[in-house]
Amino acid sequence: MAEVLDEASHLESSTVNIYRTAATVKGGRRFSFGALVVVGDRRGKVGYGYGKSNEVPSAIEKAQKQAKRSIAEIPMAGKTIPHEVEGRFGSARVRLIPASPGTGVVAGGTVRTVLEMAGITDCLTKCYGSTNKLNVVKAVFDGIGRLKTREQVAELRGIEITTTDIEERIERGQRFMPKTTGEKMAGPVNTIGQDRRGGGRGGRGGRAGGRRQAEQASKPAPESAGESGASESGGEDSGSSES
C-alpha cells in the first residue's frame, strides 16, 4: 500500500521489503531491521532507498529520505517506455519491453512496484538470474537509466527520426481505448467456429449438436392430438356401419 509523502509534489512511498538481522550477544539476541523503499510521483519520477535501524519505522523513514535524494526522471513514450532495454546488477538481469495501451504491467511484485511508482502502466518484463529484491531493484534502475527518447537518439546519431515502432503501436492501440470513464475497452470480435457450436464442449460437442439437429429435422412431424383423435373416431364409425 502506497503512502503519501508530499501532496505538493505528489510523492508516494511504497515499501518493497523489510529485512531482519540478529546479532547474538552475551545477553541474548539483538535485532536490527533494514527497509527497502521506492518513492515516485507516478508521473515519470522515481527513486529508491535502503535504510537500517533498530526499529522498523525509523528504518523506513531513513530509506524514504535516501529515496528522495536519489529521485530521477525517466523518459517515457505515453504510458510505456520508449524502447526495449535490459538492466544488470550483479547476477540479476531485468529486461523491460514496451507494450501497447491496455496491456498493463506484466511483472513480479518488485519490478511492478518500481514501474507503478514511475507511472508506467503498459510494460512487459522478465527477470533472469538472482531474484534478490535489492539486486532486482538496482537492476531495474540500471535499465531505466539507459532509456533515451527519440529526440535524444536522433541528436546523438545526427539523423532525423520521424516515428518509432512503439509510437506507431501506441497510436494503433489508442483506437481501442475507452474514450470516457467507465466505458469498456473495444476490440475485434472473433466469430470463428460459431457455426459449429451446437452442444457439449469443444469441436466434438459442436459436431454432435449439429448431428442431432440434422436428425431431428429429417424426422416426420408428429400428428396433432386432434387429428389422431379424429382418425380413431372415424375408424370406430366405419366399424359400426359395417356391422
N, C-alpha and C positions, 0 to 999 in steps of 0.2 A: 504494500500500500504506500503510495507516494505521499510525502509530507511537504507542505508548502513552506518554503524558507523565506521568500521575499515576494510579496504581492506586487510591488512596484516593477520588479524585473521579471516576474512570472517564474521565478526559480522554484523547482521542486526537487526533493531529495528522495531517493529510493535505496534502501539497504539491501545489498546483494547477499552478504553473508556475515555471520558473527563467528569468530574463531575463539576457542577457549584453550588456554595452555595452563599447565600446573607444574609448579616447582616444589619438589619435596625438600622441606627444611626440617630443622630439629623438632619444631613444634607440630609438624604435620605437613599439609599441602597449602601452598599459596597460589591462588588462581589469578590469572590475568586474561584480559579479553582484547581481541582485535576486531575492528569493524571495517568492512569494505563497502563504500558508499558511492553511488553515481548521482550526480547533480546535473540538471538540464532545464531548459525553458520550453522544450517541445517546439522550438522554432529555429533549430539549427545550431544551438549552442549546447555543449555537453562537456563534462569533466568528471574525473574520478579521484577518490582519495582513500587512504588507508591510515587508520589511527589505532593506537593501543593505550589501554588504561586498565586500572584495577577494577573498574566498574563499566558496565555496558553503555549507559547513557553518555558518560564522558568520552568513551571511545568513539561513539557515533558522532558526537559533537566535534571531536578533533578531526575525524575523517571528512566531515562536511566542510570544515574550514579549509582543509587541504584541497578538497574538490573545487571549492570556489576559486582558489588561486590558480587551478590548472584548467579552467574552462577555456575551450577553444571553439571557434566557429567552423563548421564543416560545410563544404559545397554540396548543394542538393539540386536535383532536377525534378521539380514538382514535389512529390512526397516520397521520392526514392533517391538513390544515389546516381550520379551521372555515368558511372561505368563500373565494370567488374574489377574487384581488387582483392588481394589476399594479404592479410596481416600476419606477422610472426612475432612470437616472443618465446624464447627457449624452445621447448619441444611442442608448443601449442601453435596451431595454424588455424586461422579462421578465414574462410572465403565468403565474400559478400557479393551477391549478384543482384543487379537491378531487376525490378518486376513491374508489370503493367498495373494500372489503377484497379483496385478491387482485389488484388492478390492477398494482401495482408502481410504480416511479418511471420515468416516460417523460420522459427529459430527456437533454441532452448531458452531456459529461464535467464541465464546470464547474459547472452547476446541480446535477447529480446529487451531486457531492461535498458541496456545502453542505447539501442536503436529507438525505443519508445521515448526515452528522455531527450533524445536528439530531435524528435519529431518525424522520424521516418515511419511511414505506415505501410509501405509496399517494398518488400525485400526478401530474397531467398538467401539462406546462409547454410554453411556446412563447416563443422569443426573437425580437425584432424589432430591426432597426437594427444597431448596432455589435455585433460579436462579440468585441471585445477582452476578454480574460479578466478583467482587473482591473475594467473597467467593468461586465461582466456580474455579477461577484460583488457589487459595490456595489449594482447594481440589484436583485439577489435580496434583499439585506439591507434595502433600502428597502421592498420589498414585504412582507417578514416583519415589519418594524416597524409596518406598518399593520394587521396582523391583530388582531382582537378576538374574545373569546369571547362566547357567547350571553348570559351574565350581564352582561358589560360593556355590550353593546348595549342590553339591557333597562333597565339603570340609566341610561344616557345618554338614552334616549327616554322613560323614565318609564312603561313599559308592561310587561306580563308576557308573556314568550315561552315557550311550553311546549316545543316541539321545533322544530328546524330541518330543512330538506330534507336536508342532508348527514348529520344524525344518523339520519334515517329510512333513508337509503341504507346507512349503516353497519350498522344493525340488520338490514336485509334481507340484506346481504352476509355477516353473521356466520353465517347459517344454512348456508351452503355451505362455510365454512371448516373445515379438519380439526380434530377435537377432540383428537387425540393426535399425538405426534411421529411422523413417518414416514407418516402417513395422507395419501392423496391428496385434493385438493380436489374436492368433489362439484359437480355441475352438471346442468342439464337435458339430456336425451338427444334428439337430433334424428333422427327416423325418417322425415323427408320424402324421398321418392324411393327408398326401399328396395325397393318393389315393382317399380321399373323397372330395377333393377341386374341386368343379365344378364351381358354380357361387354363387352370393349373398355373404352373410357374415355368418360365423359360420357354425356349422354342418348342420343346416336346409337348408342353401343355397347350401351346398355341395351335400346333398341328392337330392335337386330339380334339380341341374345342371346335376347330374348323371341320373336322371329320364328322363330329356329332351333329353340327348344324346341317351338313350336307345330307346325312341320313334322315334327319327329321324332315327336310324339305322334300325328299324323294318318297316318303310315306304318303299314302292317300289320306285325304282329310276325313276324320270320323263323322258319321252321320249324326245329326242332331237328335235330341230326345223326342221331339215332336214327330219327326219323320219315322223314327223307329217304332214309336207307339202307333202311328197311323198304319204302318205296314203290318204290324201284328194284328190290329183290329180288322184290317182288310182281309187277312188270311182267315180269321175266325168267321167272318161273314160269308166268305166264299164256301167254307166248310159247311156252314149251316144251310145254305141254299142248296148245296148238292144233296144234303140229307133230306 
